[in-house]
Amino acid sequence: MSSGVFVLQKDGTLVEMNQQEYDSEDMLQTLLATYPDLLAGNQIDELNPRKWILISREFSIPDKETTQGRWSLDHLFLDQDGIPTLVEVKRSSDTRIRREVIGQMIEYAANAVSYWAIDKIRLHYETRLEELGLDPDQELMDNLQIELEYEDYWEKVTTNLNTGKIRMLFIADKIPFELKQIVEFLNEQMNPAEVLAIEIKQYVGQQQKTLIPRVFGQSSKIQQKKSRKKKRKWDEPSFLAALKEREGEEAANTAKDILSWGKERLLDIWWGQGIKSGQGLLNLVHGENWYGFFGLWTYGRIEIQFQVLKNRPVYQDVEMRMNLLNQLNRIPGVEIPDDGIKRRPSIPFSALYPKTSRIQFFEIWEEVIDNIKTGKG
């Protein structure tokens, strides 16, 4: 019987791919750790596809604050919203996939939100990345494409844990009917936690392999609830109104002055789509490159885009970025650490409330514009 899955080769040959069980549970676990996109983030949230970072495989879960760990979770991931995502993997040949795994996961989740320490989660992530010779901060930003500072992201993870906002994923090569029903029921009842199952079928043929993930557990009712959470598109009036409401009139007036300066210098202003927080990012497009300068946030911070600048001509140079950092630090109330030249550090709006400080800020960025346009470096 045909599997119904075919691969058309460049030479016009049609190769039939036949479904095949994974050789072992560990094989599927390894694939997930290596290729997190198999978790089908675009199916979990079509409007805002989930992006993933792996914290660790075999992550321990204690049953008391004083214990190291009683259980071992197959994988712990985080998404771009800092939602801890617990993953348990079973092959369809394992009879526990039908019901027993549900109780196992619920027990894991209950103890995880009670006893997991955020410092431990962060340490596992940073240690794993450093062992690979990678920068944890940079990898977080690159993989999740987030608009948060590194420290703020981990604060968000902490908040999600404390409020029970987690995601539980059951992974198998085939999800049995019984598990589909239970998962859909739980997902409809649970809030803010989310429960889903992902079937990842494997097809092989002529030394090729195809993996096809499919998400279960999202009933039409649940999907309708999610569809109401569409991101908003910010613009200048809505941004200034939100900033004034949250931080006061002086912050809004300061932002208005900054935006006017940006328009006069012909900078592009990109408006964010955050549900709660609005952002206006000021950029310079020069030649084939765009240079992110800084982002204004409705929660009263200005995020300096060193992380973008370090990958652009002129400001790829460490000394150029350090000079920019030092100039900004001469503004009263601005204190950016030296390692900020690799990240997206933020400064408070209040530092630019004095007109003299804003003028100083503008002069710094006018020098940046001149350096970029003249290729000075």
Backbone hydrogen bonds in HBPLUS format (Angstrom, degrees):
<---DONOR---> <-ACCEPTOR-->    atom                        ^
c    i                          cat <-CA-CA->   ^        H-A-AA   ^      H-
h    n   atom  resd res      DA  || num        DHA   H-A  angle D-A-AA Bond
n    s   type  num  typ     dist DA aas  dist angle  dist       angle   num
A0017-MET N   A0005-VAL O   2.91 MM  12  5.49 176.6  1.91 154.5 153.4     1
A0007-VAL N   A0015-VAL O   2.82 MM   8  5.09 154.9  1.88 143.6 152.2     2
A0015-VAL N   A0007-VAL O   2.84 MM   8  5.09 174.8  1.84 150.6 152.4     3
A0009-GLN N   A0013-THR O   2.77 MM   4  5.14 172.8  1.78 165.0 162.8     4
A0012-GLY N   A0009-GLN O   3.01 MM   3  5.27 160.0  2.05 111.9 115.6     5
A0018-ASN N   A0204-VAL O   2.86 MM 186  5.37 157.8  1.91 153.2 145.6     6
A0204-VAL N   A0018-ASN O   2.90 MM 186  5.37 161.3  1.94 139.9 139.3     7
A0020-GLN N   A0202-GLN O   2.84 MM 182  5.69 156.8  1.89 154.3 156.8     8
A0027-MET N   A0024-SER O   3.23 MM   3  5.27 130.4  2.50  93.7 105.7     9
A0029-GLN N   A0025-GLU O   3.00 MM   4  6.31 158.5  2.05 150.5 157.4    10
A0030-THR N   A0026-ASP O   2.83 MM   4  6.00 156.2  1.89 148.3 154.2    11
A0031-LEU N   A0027-MET O   3.06 MM   4  6.32 153.8  2.13 144.0 150.8    12
A0032-LEU N   A0028-LEU O   3.10 MM   4  6.37 156.5  2.15 148.4 153.8    13
A0033-ALA N   A0029-GLN O   3.03 MM   4  6.32 157.5  2.08 149.3 155.4    14
A0034-THR N   A0030-THR O   2.95 MM   4  6.10 150.8  2.03 147.2 155.2    15
A0035-TYR N   A0031-LEU O   2.73 MM   4  5.72 153.5  1.79 148.4 156.3    16
A0038-LEU N   A0035-TYR O   3.01 MM   3  6.01 171.7  2.02 130.9 133.4    17
A0039-LEU N   A0036-PRO O   2.91 MM   3  5.80 168.4  1.92 126.5 129.8    18
A0040-ALA N   A0037-ASP O   3.02 MM   3  5.74 148.7  2.12 121.1 123.2    19
A0043-GLN N   A0040-ALA O   2.98 MM   3  5.44 144.1  2.12 110.5 120.7    20
A0044-ILE N   A0040-ALA O   3.14 MM   4  6.51 150.4  2.24 150.2 159.2    21
A0045-ASP N   A0041-GLY O   3.20 MM   4  6.29 157.3  2.25 142.3 146.7    22
A0050-ARG N   A0041-GLY O   3.03 MM   9  4.07 157.9  2.08 103.9 101.0    23
A0053-ILE N   A0078-LEU O   2.97 MM  25  5.47 144.2  2.10 154.3 163.0    24
A0078-LEU N   A0053-ILE O   2.99 MM  25  5.47 150.1  2.08 150.8 160.2    25
A0055-ILE N   A0076-LEU O   2.80 MM  21  5.49 164.0  1.82 157.9 161.0    26
A0076-LEU N   A0056-SER O   3.01 MM  20  5.65 147.2  2.12 160.6 169.8    27
A0058-GLU N   A0074-ASP O   2.93 MM  16  4.71 155.6  1.99 118.4 120.5    28
A0059-PHE N   A0073-LEU O   2.91 MM  14  5.04 127.7  2.19 143.0 145.7    29
A0073-LEU N   A0059-PHE O   2.80 MM  14  5.04 168.0  1.81 147.8 143.7    30
A0061-ILE N   A0071-TRP O   2.91 MM  10  5.12 153.5  1.98 135.8 137.8    31
A0070-ARG N   A0061-ILE O   2.79 MM   9  5.87 153.4  1.86 130.7 133.1    32
A0071-TRP N   A0061-ILE O   3.06 MM  10  5.12 169.7  2.08 147.0 150.2    33
A0067-THR N   A0064-LYS O   3.29 MM   3  5.49 162.0  2.33 106.9 112.1    34
A0075-HIS N   A0087-VAL O   3.23 MM  12  5.08 147.7  2.34 143.4 142.9    35
A0087-VAL N   A0075-HIS O   3.08 MM  12  5.08 162.5  2.11 154.4 150.0    36
A0077-PHE N   A0085-THR O   2.97 MM   8  4.97 172.4  1.98 146.9 149.3    37
A0085-THR N   A0077-PHE O   2.77 MM   8  4.97 165.7  1.79 153.8 150.0    38
A0082-GLY N   A0079-ASP O   2.92 MM   3  5.30 158.2  1.97 119.3 121.3    39
A0167-ARG N   A0084-PRO O   2.88 MM  83  6.25 152.2  1.96 159.3 163.0    40
A0086-LEU N   A0167-ARG O   2.73 MM  81  6.12 152.1  1.81 173.2 170.1    41
A0169-LEU N   A0086-LEU O   2.79 MM  83  6.06 167.4  1.81 173.3 176.9    42
A0088-GLU N   A0169-LEU O   3.04 MM  81  6.44 161.9  2.08 168.0 173.7    43
A0171-ILE N   A0088-GLU O   2.87 MM  83  6.10 167.4  1.89 165.5 166.1    44
A0090-LYS N   A0171-ILE O   2.91 MM  81  6.28 160.3  1.95 164.5 169.6    45
A0094-ASP N   A0091-ARG O   2.91 MM   3  5.46 162.1  1.94 117.6 123.7    46
A0097-ILE N   A0094-ASP O   3.09 MM   3  5.93 171.8  2.09 127.2 129.8    47
A0098-ARG N   A0095-THR O   3.39 MM   3  6.17 173.3  2.40 119.7 121.3    48
A0101-VAL N   A0096-ARG O   3.00 MM   5  5.70 150.8  2.08 166.3 157.2    49
A0102-ILE N   A0099-ARG O   3.01 MM   3  5.60 143.8  2.14 115.9 125.5    50
A0104-GLN N   A0100-GLU O   3.15 MM   4  6.42 159.0  2.19 150.4 156.9    51
A0105-MET N   A0101-VAL O   2.94 MM   4  6.10 160.8  1.98 145.6 149.6    52
A0106-ILE N   A0102-ILE O   2.98 MM   4  6.23 166.9  2.00 157.6 161.0    53
A0107-GLU N   A0103-GLY O   3.03 MM   4  6.15 156.2  2.09 145.2 151.4    54
A0108-TYR N   A0104-GLN O   2.98 MM   4  6.25 156.1  2.04 146.5 153.6    55
A0109-ALA N   A0105-MET O   2.83 MM   4  6.09 166.5  1.84 157.9 160.7    56
A0110-ALA N   A0106-ILE O   2.94 MM   4  6.07 163.9  1.96 148.5 152.9    57
A0111-ASN N   A0107-GLU O   3.20 MM   4  6.33 160.7  2.24 147.2 151.4    58
A0112-ALA N   A0108-TYR O   2.81 MM   4  5.93 148.0  1.91 148.9 159.5    59
A0113-VAL N   A0109-ALA O   3.11 MM   4  6.27 170.7  2.11 158.1 156.9    60
A0115-TYR N   A0111-ASN O   2.81 MM   4  5.81 156.6  1.87 153.2 157.9    61
A0116-TRP N   A0112-ALA O   2.94 MM   4  5.08 154.4  2.00 137.5 140.3    62
A0120-LYS N   A0117-ALA O   2.99 MM   3  5.38 128.5  2.26 106.5 119.3    63
A0121-ILE N   A0117-ALA O   3.24 MM   4  6.67 157.8  2.29 152.5 158.4    64
A0122-ARG N   A0118-ILE O   2.94 MM   4  6.14 169.0  1.95 155.9 158.8    65
A0123-LEU N   A0119-ASP O   2.90 MM   4  5.98 153.5  1.97 139.8 147.7    66
A0124-HIS N   A0120-LYS O   2.98 MM   4  6.19 159.7  2.02 151.3 155.4    67
A0125-TYR N   A0121-ILE O   3.13 MM   4  6.41 162.3  2.17 149.4 154.0    68
A0126-GLU N   A0122-ARG O   2.90 MM   4  6.12 174.3  1.90 158.5 159.9    69
A0127-THR N   A0123-LEU O   2.85 MM   4  5.86 160.8  1.89 149.1 155.0    70
A0128-ARG N   A0124-HIS O   3.03 MM   4  6.09 162.2  2.07 145.2 150.2    71
A0129-LEU N   A0125-TYR O   3.07 MM   4  6.33 163.3  2.10 153.8 157.9    72
A0130-GLU N   A0126-GLU O   2.94 MM   4  6.04 161.7  1.97 148.1 153.7    73
A0131-GLU N   A0127-THR O   2.96 MM   4  6.10 150.8  2.04 147.5 154.9    74
A0132-LEU N   A0129-LEU O   3.02 MM   3  5.10 132.5  2.25  97.0 110.4    75
A0134-LEU N   A0129-LEU O   2.92 MM   5  5.17 168.4  1.93 147.7 144.6    76
A0133-GLY N   A0130-GLU O   2.97 MM   3  4.84 155.3  2.03  99.7 107.1    77
A0139-GLU N   A0135-ASP O   2.92 MM   4  6.08 167.7  1.93 165.3 168.9    78
A0140-LEU N   A0136-PRO O   3.00 MM   4  6.08 154.0  2.07 143.8 150.8    79
A0141-MET N   A0137-ASP O   3.09 MM   4  6.38 163.5  2.12 151.7 155.4    80
A0142-ASP N   A0138-GLN O   2.83 MM   4  6.00 164.6  1.86 154.3 159.2    81
A0143-ASN N   A0139-GLU O   2.89 MM   4  5.81 168.8  1.90 147.9 151.6    82
A0144-LEU N   A0140-LEU O   3.04 MM   4  5.83 158.9  2.09 142.3 148.9    83
A0145-GLN N   A0141-MET O   2.81 MM   4  5.08 134.4  2.01 128.6 139.2    84
A0153-TYR N   A0149-GLU O   2.92 MM   4  6.20 147.8  2.03 152.5 161.5    85
A0154-TRP N   A0150-TYR O   3.31 MM   4  6.71 157.7  2.37 149.7 153.9    86
A0155-GLU N   A0151-GLU O   3.07 MM   4  6.38 142.7  2.21 142.9 153.7    87
A0156-LYS N   A0152-ASP O   3.05 MM   4  6.34 144.7  2.18 141.8 150.7    88
A0156-LYS N   A0153-TYR O   3.01 MM   3  5.07 121.1  2.37  95.4 110.4    89
A0157-VAL N   A0153-TYR O   3.05 MM   4  6.50 148.3  2.15 146.2 155.0    90
A0158-THR N   A0154-TRP O   3.05 MM   4  6.26 158.0  2.10 142.3 147.6    91
A0159-THR N   A0155-GLU O   2.97 MM   4  6.28 158.5  2.02 147.1 152.5    92
A0160-ASN N   A0156-LYS O   2.97 MM   4  6.22 161.0  2.00 150.5 155.3    93
A0161-LEU N   A0157-VAL O   2.98 MM   4  6.25 160.3  2.02 152.6 157.7    94
A0162-ASN N   A0158-THR O   2.94 MM   4  6.16 165.7  1.96 154.1 158.1    95
A0163-THR N   A0159-THR O   3.02 MM   4  6.19 140.3  2.18 145.6 155.6    96
A0165-LYS N   A0160-ASN O   2.77 MM   5  4.74 143.9  1.89 151.3 150.3    97
A0164-GLY N   A0161-LEU O   3.14 MM   3  5.12 158.2  2.19 102.6 109.3    98
A0166-ILE N   A0164-GLY O   3.05 MM   2  5.72 119.1  2.44 109.7  93.2    99
A0194-GLU N   A0166-ILE O   2.97 MM  28  6.41 144.8  2.10 146.0 157.1   100
A0168-MET N   A0194-GLU O   2.75 MM  26  6.15 161.5  1.78 158.1 164.0   101
A0196-LEU N   A0168-MET O   2.91 MM  28  6.29 164.5  1.93 169.9 175.1   102
A0170-PHE N   A0196-LEU O   2.96 MM  26  6.43 153.5  2.04 143.7 152.1   103
A0198-ILE N   A0170-PHE O   2.73 MM  28  6.10 163.4  1.75 166.1 169.4   104
A0172-ALA N   A0198-ILE O   3.20 MM  26  6.65 154.2  2.27 157.3 160.3   105
A0200-ILE N   A0172-ALA O   2.85 MM  28  6.15 160.3  1.89 150.0 156.6   106
A0180-LYS N   A0176-PRO O   3.10 MM   4  6.44 157.8  2.15 153.6 160.5   107
A0181-GLN N   A0177-PHE O   3.07 MM   4  6.36 161.4  2.10 156.3 159.7   108
A0182-ILE N   A0178-GLU O   3.14 MM   4  6.39 165.7  2.17 148.7 152.3   109
A0183-VAL N   A0179-LEU O   2.89 MM   4  5.97 169.1  1.90 155.3 158.6   110
A0184-GLU N   A0180-LYS O   3.00 MM   4  6.14 164.6  2.03 149.7 153.9   111
A0185-PHE N   A0181-GLN O   3.03 MM   4  6.21 159.1  2.07 148.0 153.9   112
A0186-LEU N   A0182-ILE O   2.90 MM   4  6.14 169.1  1.92 156.8 159.5   113
A0187-ASN N   A0183-VAL O   2.85 MM   4  5.97 161.7  1.89 152.3 157.8   114
A0188-GLU N   A0184-GLU O   3.11 MM   4  6.20 146.0  2.23 140.7 148.6   115
A0189-GLN N   A0185-PHE O   3.14 MM   4  6.39 142.5  2.28 144.0 154.2   116
A0189-GLN N   A0186-LEU O   3.13 MM   3  5.12 124.0  2.46  94.1 108.4   117
A0190-MET N   A0186-LEU O   2.84 MM   4  5.87 155.8  1.90 158.2 163.7   118
A0197-ALA N   A0216-PHE O   3.00 MM  19  5.08 170.0  2.01 144.8 146.6   119
A0216-PHE N   A0197-ALA O   2.68 MM  19  5.08 161.2  1.72 161.6 162.9   120
A0199-GLU N   A0214-ARG O   2.85 MM  15  5.18 159.9  1.89 157.6 154.8   121
A0214-ARG N   A0199-GLU O   2.79 MM  15  5.18 132.3  2.02 138.8 153.8   122
A0201-LYS N   A0212-ILE O   3.11 MM  11  5.31 147.8  2.22 144.3 134.9   123
A0212-ILE N   A0201-LYS O   2.99 MM  11  5.31 161.3  2.03 148.8 155.0   124
A0203-TYR N   A0210-THR O   2.80 MM   7  5.02 161.5  1.84 155.4 160.0   125
A0210-THR N   A0203-TYR O   2.73 MM   7  5.02 161.2  1.77 152.3 157.5   126
A0205-GLY N   A0208-GLN O   3.06 MM   3  5.29 149.4  2.15 141.3 143.9   127
A0208-GLN N   A0205-GLY O   3.01 MM   3  5.29 138.8  2.18 107.5 119.6   128
A0223-GLN N   A0219-SER O   2.93 MM   4  6.23 163.7  1.96 157.3 162.1   129
A0224-GLN N   A0220-SER O   2.99 MM   4  6.14 144.7  2.11 140.0 148.7   130
A0225-LYS N   A0221-LYS O   3.19 MM   4  6.52 150.7  2.28 141.6 148.8   131
A0226-LYS N   A0222-ILE O   3.02 MM   4  6.39 156.1  2.08 150.1 156.6   132
A0227-SER N   A0223-GLN O   2.91 MM   4  6.09 146.5  2.03 141.9 151.2   133
A0228-ARG N   A0225-LYS O   3.26 MM   3  5.57 147.6  2.37 102.7 111.5   134
A0229-LYS N   A0226-LYS O   2.94 MM   3  5.47 161.5  1.98 116.4 122.6   135
A0234-TRP N   A0272-GLY O   3.14 MM  38  5.84 175.6  2.14 164.8 165.7   136
A0239-PHE N   A0235-ASP O   2.88 MM   4  5.91 157.0  1.93 157.0 164.5   137
A0240-LEU N   A0236-GLU O   2.94 MM   4  6.06 173.6  1.94 159.7 160.8   138
A0241-ALA N   A0237-PRO O   3.01 MM   4  6.13 156.0  2.07 146.0 153.0   139
A0242-ALA N   A0238-SER O   3.01 MM   4  6.12 159.6  2.05 144.1 149.3   140
A0243-LEU N   A0239-PHE O   2.88 MM   4  6.08 160.4  1.92 154.4 160.5   141
A0244-LYS N   A0240-LEU O   2.93 MM   4  6.01 158.0  1.98 143.3 149.3   142
A0245-GLU N   A0241-ALA O   3.04 MM   4  6.23 155.4  2.10 143.3 149.9   143
A0246-ARG N   A0242-ALA O   3.00 MM   4  6.18 153.1  2.08 146.1 153.0   144
A0247-GLU N   A0243-LEU O   2.72 MM   4  5.59 165.8  1.74 154.4 159.2   145
A0248-GLY N   A0244-LYS O   2.90 MM   4  4.39 137.8  2.08 112.7 121.5   146
A0252-ALA N   A0248-GLY O   3.28 MM   4  6.62 159.1  2.32 147.2 153.0   147
A0253-ASN N   A0249-GLU O   2.87 MM   4  6.12 159.8  1.91 154.6 160.0   148
A0254-THR N   A0250-GLU O   2.97 MM   4  6.11 152.4  2.05 141.6 149.3   149
A0255-ALA N   A0251-ALA O   2.94 MM   4  6.20 160.3  1.98 150.3 155.3   150
A0256-LYS N   A0252-ALA O   2.91 MM   4  6.13 156.9  1.96 147.5 154.1   151
A0257-ASP N   A0253-ASN O   3.01 MM   4  6.22 151.9  2.09 143.0 149.9   152
A0258-ILE N   A0254-THR O   2.99 MM   4  6.30 154.3  2.05 148.1 155.3   153
A0259-LEU N   A0255-ALA O   2.86 MM   4  6.11 162.5  1.89 155.8 160.2   154
A0260-SER N   A0256-LYS O   2.98 MM   4  6.15 154.2  2.05 143.2 150.3   155
A0261-TRP N   A0257-ASP O   3.02 MM   4  6.26 156.1  2.07 144.5 150.9   156
A0262-GLY N   A0258-ILE O   2.95 MM   4  6.25 157.3  2.00 148.5 154.7   157
A0263-LYS N   A0259-LEU O   2.97 MM   4  6.26 154.3  2.04 149.0 155.1   158
A0264-GLU N   A0260-SER O   3.01 MM   4  6.26 158.1  2.06 148.9 154.8   159
A0265-ARG N   A0261-TRP O   3.08 MM   4  6.37 139.9  2.25 144.6 155.4   160
A0267-LEU N   A0262-GLY O   2.91 MM   5  5.25 170.3  1.92 158.1 155.0   161
A0266-LEU N   A0263-LYS O   2.97 MM   3  4.91 159.4  2.02 106.6 110.4   162
A0268-ASP N   A0283-ASN O   2.83 MM  15  5.08 144.2  1.96 146.8 151.7   163
A0283-ASN N   A0268-ASP O   2.83 MM  15  5.08 164.0  1.85 153.6 157.8   164
A0270-TRP N   A0281-LEU O   2.87 MM  11  5.04 163.6  1.90 145.9 147.2   165
A0281-LEU N   A0270-TRP O   2.82 MM  11  5.04 171.2  1.83 148.7 149.6   166
A0272-GLY N   A0279-GLN O   2.85 MM   7  4.99 161.0  1.89 149.3 150.0   167
A0298-THR N   A0278-GLY O   3.00 MM  20  5.29 147.2  2.11 149.2 152.1   168
A0280-GLY N   A0296-LEU O   2.96 MM  16  5.13 149.7  2.06 139.7 149.2   169
A0296-LEU N   A0280-GLY O   2.84 MM  16  5.13 167.7  1.85 142.9 144.6   170
A0282-LEU N   A0294-PHE O   2.93 MM  12  5.67 168.0  1.94 166.6 162.6   171
A0293-PHE N   A0282-LEU O   2.93 MM  11  5.71 161.7  1.96 157.6 162.4   172
A0284-LEU N   A0291-TYR O   2.96 MM   7  5.07 155.1  2.02 136.4 143.8   173
A0291-TYR N   A0284-LEU O   2.71 MM   7  5.07 163.3  1.73 150.5 156.6   174
A0286-HIS N   A0289-ASN O   2.79 MM   3  5.45 158.8  1.84 163.5 170.3   175
A0289-ASN N   A0286-HIS O   3.08 MM   3  5.45 160.4  2.11 132.3 132.5   176
A0305-GLN N   A0293-PHE O   2.98 MM  12  5.35 174.8  1.98 137.5 138.4   177
A0295-GLY N   A0303-GLU O   2.79 MM   8  4.92 152.4  1.86 136.1 145.1   178
A0303-GLU N   A0295-GLY O   2.78 MM   8  4.92 155.1  1.84 149.0 151.7   179
A0297-TRP N   A0301-ARG O   2.99 MM   4  5.42 150.6  2.08 171.2 174.3   180
A0300-GLY N   A0297-TRP O   3.09 MM   3  5.75 146.4  2.20 122.5 122.7   181
A0349-PHE N   A0300-GLY O   3.13 MM  49  5.49 162.0  2.16 136.0 134.1   182
A0302-ILE N   A0347-ILE O   2.78 MM  45  5.22 156.9  1.83 156.9 164.5   183
A0347-ILE N   A0302-ILE O   2.83 MM  45  5.22 152.4  1.91 139.0 146.0   184
A0304-ILE N   A0345-PRO O   2.77 MM  41  5.64 153.9  1.84 170.9 175.2   185
A0308-VAL N   A0305-GLN O   3.13 MM   3  5.45 136.4  2.33 105.1 115.7   186
A0309-LEU N   A0305-GLN O   3.05 MM   4  6.36 171.2  2.06 155.9 158.3   187
A0310-LYS N   A0306-PHE O   2.88 MM   4  5.92 153.9  1.95 156.0 159.4   188
A0307-GLN N   A0343-ARG O   2.81 MM  36  4.68 122.1  2.15 135.4 136.9   189
A0311-ASN N   A0308-VAL O   3.07 MM   3  5.74 162.0  2.10 119.0 124.7   190
A0312-ARG N   A0309-LEU O   3.00 MM   3  5.20 157.8  2.05 121.2 119.2   191
A0316-GLN N   A0312-ARG O   2.84 MM   4  5.48 103.1  2.44 163.5 175.9   192
A0317-ASP N   A0314-VAL O   3.44 MM   3  6.13 161.3  2.48 110.3 114.8   193
A0320-MET N   A0317-ASP O   3.14 MM   3  5.37 122.7  2.48 100.5 114.3   194
A0321-ARG N   A0317-ASP O   3.20 MM   4  6.61 158.1  2.25 152.6 158.3   195
A0322-MET N   A0318-VAL O   2.83 MM   4  6.06 157.9  1.88 153.1 160.2   196
A0323-ASN N   A0319-GLU O   2.88 MM   4  5.98 150.3  1.96 141.6 149.4   197
A0324-LEU N   A0320-MET O   3.08 MM   4  6.33 153.9  2.15 141.5 148.2   198
A0325-LEU N   A0321-ARG O   2.88 MM   4  6.17 160.3  1.92 149.9 155.3   199
A0326-ASN N   A0322-MET O   2.90 MM   4  6.11 162.0  1.93 148.7 153.2   200
A0327-GLN N   A0323-ASN O   2.97 MM   4  6.18 153.1  2.05 145.6 152.8   201
A0328-LEU N   A0324-LEU O   3.01 MM   4  6.29 160.6  2.05 152.7 157.4   202
A0329-ASN N   A0325-LEU O   2.94 MM   4  6.20 152.3  2.02 148.6 156.8   203
A0330-ARG N   A0327-GLN O   3.15 MM   3  5.36 151.6  2.23 102.0 110.7   204
A0331-ILE N   A0328-LEU O   3.04 MM   3  5.66 163.3  2.07 116.4 121.8   205
A0334-VAL N   A0331-ILE O   3.07 MM   3  5.68 152.6  2.14 148.6 147.6   206
A0340-GLY N   A0337-PRO O   2.88 MM   3  5.41 157.5  1.93 117.7 124.1   207
A0341-ILE N   A0338-ASP O   3.44 MM   3  6.44 177.9  2.44 123.8 123.4   208
A0342-LYS N   A0339-ASP O   3.20 MM   3  5.95 167.3  2.22 119.5 122.2   209
A0343-ARG N   A0340-GLY O   3.02 MM   3  5.03 155.3  2.09 104.7 112.6   210
A0351-ALA N   A0348-PRO O   3.09 MM   3  5.65 152.5  2.17 112.5 119.4   211
A0352-LEU N   A0349-PHE O   2.83 MM   3  5.62 158.4  1.88 124.7 131.3   212
A0353-TYR N   A0350-SER O   3.19 MM   3  5.09 169.4  2.20 104.9 107.1   213
A0357-SER N   A0354-PRO O   3.03 MM   3  5.31 126.5  2.33 102.7 116.2   214
A0358-ARG N   A0354-PRO O   3.15 MM   4  6.59 151.5  2.23 149.7 157.9   215
A0359-ILE N   A0355-LYS O   2.95 MM   4  6.23 161.7  1.98 154.0 158.5   216
A0360-GLN N   A0356-THR O   3.04 MM   4  6.22 154.4  2.10 139.0 146.1   217
A0361-PHE N   A0357-SER O   2.88 MM   4  6.10 153.0  1.95 144.1 151.6   218
A0362-PHE N   A0358-ARG O   2.82 MM   4  6.10 161.6  1.85 156.3 160.4   219
A0363-GLU N   A0359-ILE O   2.95 MM   4  6.15 160.9  1.98 150.0 155.1   220
A0364-ILE N   A0360-GLN O   3.13 MM   4  6.36 148.8  2.24 143.3 151.0   221
A0365-TRP N   A0361-PHE O   3.25 MM   4  6.60 159.3  2.29 149.3 153.7   222
A0366-GLU N   A0362-PHE O   2.85 MM   4  6.10 144.9  1.98 150.3 161.3   223
A0367-GLU N   A0363-GLU O   3.11 MM   4  6.30 145.1  2.24 138.9 146.7   224
A0368-VAL N   A0364-ILE O   3.12 MM   4  6.51 145.7  2.24 137.7 147.5   225
A0369-ILE N   A0365-TRP O   2.91 MM   4  6.19 159.5  1.95 147.2 151.5   226
A0370-ASP N   A0366-GLU O   3.02 MM   4  6.22 159.3  2.06 141.5 147.0   227
A0371-ASN N   A0367-GLU O   2.86 MM   4  6.10 156.1  1.92 148.2 154.9   228
A0372-ILE N   A0368-VAL O   2.98 MM   4  6.24 157.1  2.04 153.0 158.6   229
A0373-LYS N   A0369-ILE O   2.99 MM   4  6.21 166.7  2.01 154.1 157.6   230
A0374-THR N   A0370-ASP O   2.97 MM   4  6.03 146.1  2.08 146.6 155.0   231
A0375-GLY N   A0371-ASN O   2.90 MM   4  5.70 116.3  2.32 132.7 146.9   232
A0376-LYS N   A0371-ASN O   2.91 MM   5  4.81 131.8  2.14 138.7 146.2   233
A0375-GLY N   A0372-ILE O   3.29 MM   3  5.08 144.3  2.42  92.3 102.5   234
